[in-house]
Amino acid sequence: LRHTFASVRAVDIRDVMSGHHEGHDADLKTDDIGMVATAADVCAFLRALNTGTLLTPEERKIYSSI
């Protein structure tokens, strides 16, 4: 994952897509409340999670049980 960051502060804010939701007036992209990643990185992560290549055998047992 080359375009996944712990904070929106680690990237150029102009490169982040805007977002809004009902009851929240501010642009969500300026809220530093979580990680930010490109769609390509999210897809790569989910693919590895679904194929089992992301986790160890023990981790897969835990993941499949929840």
MDTraj code that builds the backbone (N, CA, C; nanometers):
import mdtraj as md
import numpy as np

residues = "LEU ARG HIS THR PHE ALA SER VAL ARG ALA VAL ASP ILE ARG ASP VAL MET SER GLY HIS HIS GLU GLY HIS ASP ALA ASP LEU LYS THR ASP ASP ILE GLY MET VAL ALA THR ALA ALA ASP VAL CYS ALA PHE LEU ARG ALA LEU ASN THR GLY THR LEU LEU THR PRO GLU GLU ARG LYS ILE TYR SER SER ILE".split()
xyz = np.array([
    [0.0851, -0.1168, 0.0000],
    [0.0000, 0.0000, 0.0000],
    [0.0894, 0.1227, 0.0000],
    [0.0817, 0.1962, -0.1069],
    [0.1704, 0.3117, -0.1236],
    [0.0993, 0.4451, -0.1054],
    [-0.0323, 0.4419, -0.1021],
    [-0.1085, 0.5663, -0.0912],
    [-0.2115, 0.5554, 0.0212],
    [-0.1654, 0.5080, 0.1361],
    [-0.2470, 0.4962, 0.2566],
    [-0.1736, 0.5700, 0.3672],
    [-0.2459, 0.6563, 0.4361],
    [-0.1831, 0.7445, 0.5340],
    [-0.2624, 0.7442, 0.6644],
    [-0.1929, 0.7609, 0.7748],
    [-0.2555, 0.7608, 0.9070],
    [-0.3412, 0.8838, 0.9305],
    [-0.3161, 0.9893, 0.8563],
    [-0.3877, 1.1146, 0.8780],
    [-0.3979, 1.1923, 0.7478],
    [-0.5044, 1.2682, 0.7346],
    [-0.5201, 1.3555, 0.6186],
    [-0.4128, 1.4641, 0.6185],
    [-0.3541, 1.4888, 0.7324],
    [-0.2466, 1.5885, 0.7419],
    [-0.1195, 1.5446, 0.6693],
    [-0.1103, 1.4167, 0.6354],
    [0.0092, 1.3639, 0.5688],
    [0.0030, 1.3775, 0.4169],
    [-0.1074, 1.4308, 0.3653],
    [-0.1242, 1.4434, 0.2204],
    [-0.1611, 1.5865, 0.1835],
    [-0.1509, 1.6162, 0.0565],
    [-0.1950, 1.7461, 0.0060],
    [-0.3479, 1.7454, 0.0063],
    [-0.4087, 1.8307, 0.0862],
    [-0.5540, 1.8325, 0.1026],
    [-0.6265, 1.8521, -0.0305],
    [-0.5613, 1.9132, -0.1273],
    [-0.6232, 1.9325, -0.2592],
    [-0.6402, 1.8007, -0.3339],
    [-0.5671, 1.6971, -0.2910],
    [-0.5773, 1.5658, -0.3546],
    [-0.6838, 1.4768, -0.2908],
    [-0.7491, 1.5266, -0.1861],
    [-0.8487, 1.4477, -0.1134],
    [-0.9888, 1.4881, -0.1591],
    [-1.0724, 1.3884, -0.1861],
    [-1.2094, 1.4149, -0.2306],
    [-1.2917, 1.4737, -0.1166],
    [-1.3758, 1.5699, -0.1493],
    [-1.4652, 1.6288, -0.0499],
    [-1.5758, 1.5311, -0.0139],
    [-1.6324, 1.5519, 0.1034],
    [-1.7445, 1.4689, 0.1454],
    [-1.8300, 1.5417, 0.2474],
    [-1.9568, 1.5150, 0.2431],
    [-2.0515, 1.5783, 0.3354],
    [-2.1520, 1.4738, 0.3806],
    [-2.2093, 1.4961, 0.4993],
    [-2.3215, 1.4127, 0.5375],
    [-2.4189, 1.4940, 0.6202],
    [-2.5426, 1.4526, 0.6151],
    [-2.6518, 1.5268, 0.6771],
    [-2.6234, 1.5522, 0.8250],
    [-2.6408, 1.6756, 0.8653],
    [-2.6194, 1.7128, 1.0046],
    [-2.4772, 1.7547, 1.0358],
    [-2.3901, 1.7505, 0.9373],
    [-2.2498, 1.7887, 0.9559],
    [-2.2180, 1.8920, 0.8488],
    [-2.2067, 2.0172, 0.8904],
    [-2.1920, 2.1259, 0.7936],
    [-2.0551, 2.1332, 0.7268],
    [-1.9518, 2.0944, 0.7973],
    [-1.8156, 2.1080, 0.7437],
    [-1.7846, 1.9994, 0.6403],
    [-1.6885, 2.0269, 0.5554],
    [-1.6384, 1.9290, 0.4593],
    [-1.5639, 1.8212, 0.5376],
    [-1.6034, 1.6969, 0.5217],
    [-1.5441, 1.5875, 0.5986],
    [-1.3957, 1.5675, 0.5711],
    [-1.3486, 1.6109, 0.4555],
    [-1.2071, 1.5883, 0.4242],
    [-1.1149, 1.6664, 0.5171],
    [-1.1659, 1.7680, 0.5837],
    [-1.0819, 1.8457, 0.6750],
    [-1.0868, 1.7926, 0.8177],
    [-1.1734, 1.6953, 0.8454],
    [-1.1793, 1.6335, 0.9783],
    [-1.0673, 1.5307, 0.9893],
    [-0.9770, 1.5513, 1.0803],
    [-0.8648, 1.4582, 1.0978],
    [-0.9059, 1.3494, 1.1966],
    [-0.9926, 1.2583, 1.1510],
    [-1.0473, 1.1583, 1.2424],
    [-1.0169, 1.0145, 1.2004],
    [-0.9340, 0.9954, 1.1011],
    [-0.9047, 0.8592, 1.0593],
    [-0.8056, 0.8547, 0.9459],
    [-0.7878, 0.7353, 0.8952],
    [-0.6930, 0.7141, 0.7865],
    [-0.7513, 0.7607, 0.6542],
    [-0.6631, 0.7822, 0.5577],
    [-0.7044, 0.8187, 0.4224],
    [-0.6234, 0.7327, 0.3255],
    [-0.6923, 0.6836, 0.2205],
    [-0.6264, 0.5967, 0.1226],
    [-0.6918, 0.6145, -0.0133],
    [-0.6170, 0.5807, -0.1161],
    [-0.6751, 0.5816, -0.2503],
    [-0.7675, 0.4610, -0.2645],
    [-0.8579, 0.4690, -0.3607],
    [-0.9466, 0.3561, -0.3887],
    [-0.8649, 0.2332, -0.4283],
    [-0.7566, 0.2536, -0.5012],
    [-0.6717, 0.1412, -0.5433],
    [-0.6108, 0.0704, -0.4229],
    [-0.5652, 0.1454, -0.3236],
    [-0.5086, 0.0836, -0.2034],
    [-0.6159, 0.0102, -0.1233],
    [-0.7347, 0.0681, -0.1130],
    [-0.8437, 0.0014, -0.0419],
    [-0.8776, -0.1301, -0.1115],
    [-0.8843, -0.1294, -0.2444],
    [-0.9129, -0.2519, -0.3203],
    [-0.8047, -0.3572, -0.2997],
    [-0.6786, -0.3160, -0.3021],
    [-0.5680, -0.4104, -0.2810],
    [-0.5759, -0.4724, -0.1417],
    [-0.6075, -0.3909, -0.0422],
    [-0.6202, -0.4404, 0.0948],
    [-0.7353, -0.5401, 0.1056],
    [-0.8515, -0.5040, 0.0524],
    [-0.9674, -0.5934, 0.0598],
    [-0.9449, -0.7229, -0.0169],
    [-0.8796, -0.7144, -0.1315],
    [-0.8491, -0.8353, -0.2087],
    [-0.7598, -0.9285, -0.1263],
    [-0.6556, -0.8743, -0.0654],
    [-0.5651, -0.9561, 0.0157],
    [-0.6372, -1.0132, 0.1374],
    [-0.7264, -0.9359, 0.1955],
    [-0.8039, -0.9841, 0.3095],
    [-0.8962, -1.0981, 0.2671],
    [-0.9626, -1.0826, 0.1543],
    [-1.0567, -1.1846, 0.1069],
    [-0.9885, -1.3108, 0.0562],
    [-0.8711, -1.2985, -0.0025],
    [-0.8007, -1.4172, -0.0527],
    [-0.7198, -1.4869, 0.0554],
    [-0.7038, -1.4212, 0.1695],
    [-0.6307, -1.4809, 0.2800],
    [-0.4816, -1.4556, 0.2768],
    [-0.4342, -1.3773, 0.1831],
    [-0.2905, -1.3526, 0.1743],
    [-0.2430, -1.2433, 0.2687],
    [-0.3354, -1.1735, 0.3321],
    [-0.2990, -1.0656, 0.4233],
    [-0.2654, -1.1178, 0.5624],
    [-0.3316, -1.2250, 0.6029],
    [-0.3242, -1.2724, 0.7406],
    [-0.2478, -1.4038, 0.7534],
    [-0.1964, -1.4257, 0.8724],
    [-0.1356, -1.5549, 0.9045],
    [-0.2479, -1.6572, 0.9230],
    [-0.2167, -1.7872, 0.9228],
    [-0.3220, -1.8875, 0.9448],
    [-0.3996, -1.8648, 1.0755],
    [-0.3306, -1.8279, 1.1808],
    [-0.3979, -1.8024, 1.3091],
    [-0.4885, -1.6796, 1.3003],
    [-0.4415, -1.5757, 1.2349],
    [-0.5233, -1.4550, 1.2171],
    [-0.6458, -1.4848, 1.1313],
    [-0.6305, -1.5718, 1.0307],
    [-0.7440, -1.6086, 0.9453],
    [-0.8532, -1.6785, 1.0248],
    [-0.8137, -1.7629, 1.1199],
    [-0.9121, -1.8304, 1.2053],
    [-0.9939, -1.7282, 1.2834],
    [-0.9257, -1.6308, 1.3398],
    [-0.9944, -1.5266, 1.4168],
    [-1.0858, -1.4463, 1.3255],
    [-1.0341, -1.4025, 1.2110],
    [-1.1117, -1.3204, 1.1177],
    [-1.2362, -1.3938, 1.0692],
    [-1.2223, -1.5210, 1.0367],
    [-1.3369, -1.5955, 0.9835],
    [-1.4417, -1.6246, 1.0907],
    [-1.4045, -1.6121, 1.2177],
    [-1.5002, -1.6399, 1.3248],
    [-1.5826, -1.5179, 1.3654],
    [-1.5461, -1.4013, 1.3127],
    [-1.6210, -1.2804, 1.3530],
    [-1.7065, -1.2256, 1.2417],
])
top = md.Topology()
chain = top.add_chain()
for i, resn in enumerate(residues, 1):
    res = top.add_residue(resn, chain, resSeq=i)
    for name in ("N", "CA", "C"):
        top.add_atom(name, md.element.get_by_symbol(name[0]), res)
traj = md.Trajectory(xyz[None], top)
